[in-house]
């Protein structure tokens, strides 16, 4: 069996229902609902805090199979932008896709060593290298922000906690969130710690 990381969390009200792979979380949510759970259930990506909508119809096996199918299907925007312009070099992991550029861009690419494809790959790698850390910091901050809005937006001291987070006053953040449910605080602390680590040189 392929190992799937514990990538999602499910909360039933203020309580953590499960932290695990999406199929495991989906089955746990279905089990909780079948057993009369009445609290609102929120499922989200454990790292980004993006809320996930689950299709819980059918048996557990059907739910898991449906999630596996969704995971294997290319995202709509990727599929729309995908056009086979040749076989590429699949053994090297090279994928051919359409790129739309103005004539002056193509003219400039023609003058670069290695041709257009090699130049584009080099430019992308350079951009990733220069902005990668900044992108990680922004993504980690957005995860904390989103998690706070979803799980604490109507709780006491939410705004103070949010301001403390962005000001990097983590002691104040803990103080403002001290009265929140334990499970909500624990995952918040995990996301904040990840964000602070992302900002380290």
Backbone torsions as a table, in degrees:
resi	resn	phi	psi	omega
1	UNK	NA	136.6	-179.8
2	UNK	-74.0	133.1	178.4
3	UNK	-74.0	128.5	177.8
4	UNK	-113.2	125.2	-177.1
5	UNK	-65.5	156.0	177.7
6	UNK	-75.1	87.8	-167.0
7	UNK	-105.9	-5.2	-176.5
8	UNK	-136.1	157.0	176.2
9	UNK	-129.5	148.9	175.4
10	UNK	-127.7	130.9	176.0
11	UNK	-113.8	134.4	170.3
12	UNK	-105.9	102.4	-172.1
13	UNK	64.9	-123.1	-179.5
14	UNK	-94.9	-0.1	-173.6
15	UNK	-105.7	138.3	175.6
16	UNK	-70.8	122.5	178.6
17	UNK	-85.9	-45.6	179.1
18	UNK	-165.4	144.6	169.5
19	UNK	-118.7	110.2	-175.4
20	UNK	-169.3	-166.3	177.1
21	UNK	-67.8	157.9	-177.5
22	UNK	-59.7	-42.8	176.9
23	UNK	-60.0	-42.2	178.7
24	UNK	-64.2	-41.2	179.3
25	UNK	-64.4	-42.4	-179.6
26	UNK	-61.8	-44.3	179.0
27	UNK	-64.6	-39.7	178.9
28	UNK	-64.3	-39.6	177.8
29	UNK	-65.0	-44.3	178.4
30	UNK	-60.5	-43.0	179.9
31	UNK	-63.1	-42.4	-179.6
32	UNK	-63.7	-43.5	179.5
33	UNK	-65.3	-40.9	178.4
34	UNK	-63.7	-25.8	-179.6
35	UNK	-96.3	17.2	170.6
36	UNK	91.4	15.8	178.2
37	UNK	-61.6	125.2	-177.5
38	UNK	-110.1	-12.7	178.8
39	UNK	-71.7	149.1	177.9
40	UNK	-62.8	136.5	-178.6
41	UNK	-108.2	130.7	177.8
42	UNK	-119.8	127.0	175.4
43	UNK	-113.4	131.0	-179.4
44	UNK	-143.8	159.3	173.1
45	UNK	-64.8	130.9	-173.9
46	UNK	-67.0	-24.9	-177.5
47	UNK	-97.7	-39.2	-176.1
48	UNK	-97.2	-16.5	-176.9
49	UNK	65.4	17.9	175.0
50	UNK	-75.3	130.7	-177.6
51	UNK	-72.5	137.6	-178.0
52	UNK	-110.6	130.3	173.1
53	UNK	-92.5	127.5	-177.6
54	UNK	-108.4	140.5	171.8
55	UNK	-95.9	106.7	-173.5
56	UNK	-103.2	21.4	177.6
57	UNK	-73.6	150.1	174.8
58	UNK	85.8	-167.7	-179.3
59	UNK	-79.1	170.6	176.5
60	UNK	-57.9	-41.9	-179.6
61	UNK	-63.4	-37.8	179.4
62	UNK	-69.2	-37.7	177.5
63	UNK	-62.4	-47.6	-179.4
64	UNK	-63.6	-42.3	-179.6
65	UNK	-64.1	-38.8	179.8
66	UNK	-65.0	-41.1	178.3
67	UNK	-65.7	-38.6	178.1
68	UNK	-63.7	-39.5	177.8
69	UNK	-65.0	-40.5	179.2
70	UNK	-66.3	-34.6	-179.9
71	UNK	-69.2	-32.7	-176.8
72	UNK	-83.0	-17.9	-176.3
73	UNK	-81.9	131.8	178.7
74	UNK	-60.3	146.9	177.1
75	UNK	-63.0	150.0	-172.5
76	UNK	-58.8	-41.6	-178.1
77	UNK	-69.3	-33.6	176.2
78	UNK	-67.0	-43.5	-178.1
79	UNK	-64.4	-37.8	-178.5
80	UNK	-67.4	-33.2	-178.1
81	UNK	-89.8	2.6	-175.6
82	UNK	-93.0	122.7	175.8
83	UNK	-141.1	127.6	-178.1
84	UNK	-73.9	111.5	177.0
85	UNK	-106.8	21.5	-179.2
86	UNK	142.4	170.7	-176.5
87	UNK	-70.3	-17.5	-175.6
88	UNK	66.7	-153.2	176.8
89	UNK	-131.8	73.6	-172.2
90	UNK	-57.5	-30.5	-179.2
91	UNK	-66.9	-22.6	177.9
92	UNK	-97.8	1.7	-178.6
93	UNK	83.7	14.0	-179.2
94	UNK	-82.8	129.1	179.4
95	UNK	-118.6	131.9	179.0
96	UNK	-88.7	125.9	176.3
97	UNK	-138.9	160.8	-178.8
98	UNK	-75.6	136.6	174.0
99	UNK	-126.4	126.8	-179.7
100	UNK	-104.2	119.7	180.0
101	UNK	-133.0	158.5	175.1
102	UNK	-76.2	159.5	-179.2
103	UNK	-54.6	-38.1	-179.1
104	UNK	-65.5	-30.3	177.5
105	UNK	-69.1	-44.0	178.3
106	UNK	-63.5	-38.9	179.5
107	UNK	-61.8	-42.0	-179.7
108	UNK	-67.6	-41.2	-179.7
109	UNK	-61.4	-34.0	-179.7
110	UNK	-62.7	-26.0	-176.9
111	UNK	-87.2	-5.9	-175.5
112	UNK	-89.1	149.3	-179.0
113	UNK	-66.7	139.5	177.3
114	UNK	88.6	-7.6	179.8
115	UNK	88.3	176.8	-174.2
116	UNK	-62.9	-46.2	-175.6
117	UNK	-63.9	-46.0	-179.7
118	UNK	-63.4	-38.4	-179.9
119	UNK	-66.7	-44.0	178.8
120	UNK	-62.2	-42.0	178.2
121	UNK	-62.1	-41.2	-179.6
122	UNK	-65.3	-42.1	179.4
123	UNK	-64.2	-40.5	178.6
124	UNK	-64.7	-43.9	179.3
125	UNK	-62.4	-39.9	179.1
126	UNK	-65.6	-41.2	179.0
127	UNK	-65.6	-40.0	177.9
128	UNK	-63.5	-39.8	-179.4
129	UNK	-66.5	-37.6	-176.4
130	UNK	-81.8	-28.5	-175.4
131	UNK	-112.5	-1.0	-174.6
132	UNK	-58.0	-47.2	-177.8
133	UNK	-66.3	-42.0	178.3
134	UNK	-61.0	-41.3	179.1
135	UNK	-63.1	-39.5	178.7
136	UNK	-64.4	-40.2	179.5
137	UNK	-64.2	-46.6	-179.3
138	UNK	-61.5	-44.2	-179.9
139	UNK	-62.7	-40.7	179.8
140	UNK	-67.7	-39.0	176.6
141	UNK	-64.4	-43.3	179.8
142	UNK	-63.4	-34.2	178.1
143	UNK	-63.6	-45.3	178.6
144	UNK	-63.9	-45.7	179.8
145	UNK	-57.6	-47.4	-177.7
146	UNK	-66.5	-42.2	179.3
147	UNK	-60.9	-43.7	179.3
148	UNK	-62.0	-42.1	179.6
149	UNK	-64.0	-41.1	-176.7
150	UNK	-74.2	-45.8	-171.3
151	UNK	-98.5	-12.2	-175.9
152	UNK	-140.0	9.0	-175.6
153	UNK	-59.2	-26.2	-180.0
154	UNK	-110.8	16.4	-178.8
155	UNK	-94.2	157.3	177.6
156	UNK	-58.8	139.4	175.1
157	UNK	68.4	20.0	178.3
158	UNK	-58.5	-49.2	-176.8
159	UNK	-64.9	-39.3	178.0
160	UNK	-64.4	-40.6	179.1
161	UNK	-64.0	-41.4	-179.8
162	UNK	-64.9	-43.3	178.4
163	UNK	-64.0	-40.5	179.1
164	UNK	-63.1	-38.4	178.9
165	UNK	-61.1	-50.8	-177.3
166	UNK	-68.3	-25.3	177.2
167	UNK	-85.7	0.3	-179.2
168	UNK	61.9	32.3	174.9
169	UNK	-99.7	76.6	-172.5
170	UNK	-67.3	-29.8	176.3
171	UNK	-64.3	-39.9	177.2
172	UNK	-68.4	-37.6	177.2
173	UNK	-59.5	-45.4	178.8
174	UNK	-64.7	-36.9	-179.8
175	UNK	-67.6	-43.6	-179.2
176	UNK	-68.6	-28.5	-178.1
177	UNK	-97.9	5.1	-174.3
178	UNK	-60.4	-29.6	-178.5
179	UNK	-88.4	1.1	179.6
180	UNK	-80.6	160.1	179.1
181	UNK	-56.9	146.7	-174.7
182	UNK	-56.5	-48.5	-176.0
183	UNK	-63.6	-36.3	177.9
184	UNK	-64.7	-42.2	-179.2
185	UNK	-68.8	-38.7	-177.2
186	UNK	-62.1	-45.9	-179.3
187	UNK	-71.3	-33.6	174.9
188	UNK	-59.3	-45.2	179.6
189	UNK	-61.2	-37.0	177.7
190	UNK	-63.1	-44.7	-179.1
191	UNK	-68.3	-39.7	179.3
192	UNK	-65.6	-42.7	178.8
193	UNK	-60.7	-43.0	178.1
194	UNK	-61.7	-40.1	179.5
195	UNK	-64.8	-44.6	-179.9
196	UNK	-64.4	-38.9	178.8
197	UNK	-65.7	-33.7	179.6
198	UNK	-66.3	-25.2	-177.6
199	UNK	-87.2	-4.2	178.9
200	UNK	-73.3	143.8	179.2
201	UNK	-65.3	NA	NA
